[in-house]
Amino acid sequence: MKKRLIIALLSLMVAAVLFPGSALAEDLDDCMTIEMRGPLDDPLHGFAYVPGDVIKWEVDFTCGDYQELVNIGVTDEEGDKTLLFSHLAPGEKMTATLTHTVTQDDALAGSIEKDFTFSASTHEFSDEEITATRSYTLPASPLYVTVEATNPPSNGPQYVFGETINWKVTVKNVGLANLNDILISDHLSGASWLIETLAPDGSMTHDFPYTVPYDVIIHSGDAKFEAVITARSSDYPSSGLSGRVTDTQYLTTTPAKLTFNLGEGTLDSQTGGSITIDANVGETIKAPGAPTLDGHTFKYWEGSQLQAGEEFVVEGDHDYTAIYEKNADPTPNGDDDGDDNGDGGSGDAEDGSTPKTGDTAPIAALALLAGAALISISMTARRSRTRI
């Protein structure tokens, strides 16, 4: 008798090892594969689920290979149990859909704490359940927030340098309590918007304009509006809401051709003709250096009076022309009695500061006449004294 009992116990032990499904597992995951997908939809009203939204999940149940499972169900965090399937044969797979409707309490709490506890039994242990739990934390809010770019790009599907993207943010209170100190801050533009009070079913809109700079086009290729949102409810002092909404618009460069006409000048071993620079609108580049021209001095590049090597922002296709100024003729320096200018006078005679050399004879004659007159006056004076 003892021998038979020992053999029976050994048989049960071997069966438990070779066929684990024949014993009651400690966790449902040991005898069933549970694959849960969801939420199947993102929030419809901005950054969080709002009261009335229905959140859906899909769950695939695949029974293990060794024994049938019965009474497969799910229990929510409130203790309500729902029967999903009466049985699953070994290897069989079935799919169930689970839902949760967002409540006002969820919204004011700022999040949804959702626990799904799955359970099942075996024929051998039908009075005992084995379980497995899946948990989710999802954003919830009484704020309906959306953002959209209201002005399309002027030319094509992408914005370019200098264009303004106008993002319109819409805020609506879909809850049952007043919302206060709703602050929406955009990191891209640095702008913010404060709503002191928003009553239930109230809504407001605000524009966030942003002018596209060149460096953002080059470094990221897109402009991402990302508004951080915070709020509270004076009706529920313990409430604190937060979240964010985003919208991304794509950017592109606009090519431009710049032509610098040399005239008759020379630059970098090129004489005459023109130099072409390919750039992008909004890009900062340097103008070419100063070309040279015999007997002239380069002044600037006509078109916007660019100096040689000056940095400037490209605004589009543009032609520039080198402007030169003729050098003044050199002024010769004459000797003391020189005749360098060929007319007998000095080189400075034309400005009247120094008389030309050819004018000295009349001046000398005048001096002689003046001297003779003085001598004559002196002799007359002496005769007069003699007569007295």
Secondary structure, 3 states (H helix, E strand, C coil): CHHHHHHHHHHHHHHHHHCHHHCCCCCHHHCEEEEEECCCCCCCCCCCECCCCEEEEEEEEEECCCCCEEEEEEECCCCCEEEEEEEECCCCEEEEEEEEECCHHHHHHCEEEEEEEEEEEECCCCCCCEEEEEEEEEEECCEEEEEEECCCCCCCCCECCCCEEEEEEEEEECCCCCEEEEEEEECCCCCEEEEEEECCCCEEEEEEEEECCHHHHHHCCEEEEEEEEEEEECCEEEEEEEEEEEEEEEECCCEEEEEEECCCCEECCEECCEEEEEEECCCEEECCCCCEECCEEEEEEECCCECCCCEEECCCCEEEEEEEEECCCCCCCCCCCCCCCCCCCCCCHHHCCCCCHHHHHHHHHHHHHHHHHHHHHHHHHHHHHHHC
